[in-house]
Amino acid sequence: MSESAITARYIEVTAHDLPLSCPTPAMSVWNTHPKVGIPLAHGGEARCPYCGTLYKFTGELPKGHH
């Protein structure tokens, strides 16, 4: 994930970015909203309820730990 502003509307994430929260550590701090967890349970896509940024999982899915 590259440096981005909170105005980003689409961000691709990988297993390295999990667990996912918005705003991400790469987003500018001056214009962030409260941190919220983003579950990627629905086809690997989810929207932030605060800013509407769409997160889409790309790459290989992480293996279970069991």
N, C-alpha and C positions, 0 to 999 in steps of 0.2 A: 504494500500500500504506500503510495507516495504522499508527500506533504499536500494537504488540501484544506480548504476553508469549509466551514459548516454549511455553506451554500451548495456544496456538492449534492447532486441529486441521485447519482448512481456510483456505487463503489463495488468493485469486485474484491472478494476476500478469499483467502486460502486457509488451510488448516493452521498455518502459522499465526493467523489473526484470531483464533478461537481461544477462550470464550470471547465473543464479540459484544462490544458495548458501544453506545453512541453518546457523546462524541468519542471518536477514536483518539488515541494518543497523538496521531499525526495531524489532527485538526487544530486550527488556530484557537488559542485559549480565550482570547478577548470576546468572542461572540458565541460561546457555547451555551448549551442548556444543561439542566441536571443530567447526570450520567444515568443511563438506562440500559439494561441488558437487552440484547437483540437475539431472540431465538430464531434459528434458521430451519425450523421444522417443516415448513410448507414448501417442498420442492427446492429447498436451498435458497429461498428468497424471503426477505422480510423488510418492512419499512419501519423507520423510527417514528414513534408516535408524536414526537416533538417537532422535528424539522422535516419529516417526510422523505429523508434520504433512503433510497432503495439499496439494500445490500444483497449481493448475489454471490453465492459460493461457487468457486471455480476450482478445477483440479480434482485430485483424488480425495474421496471422503476419508476422514480419519477412521482407523480401526477401533472397534470396541475394546474396552479394557478388561473384559471377562474372558 
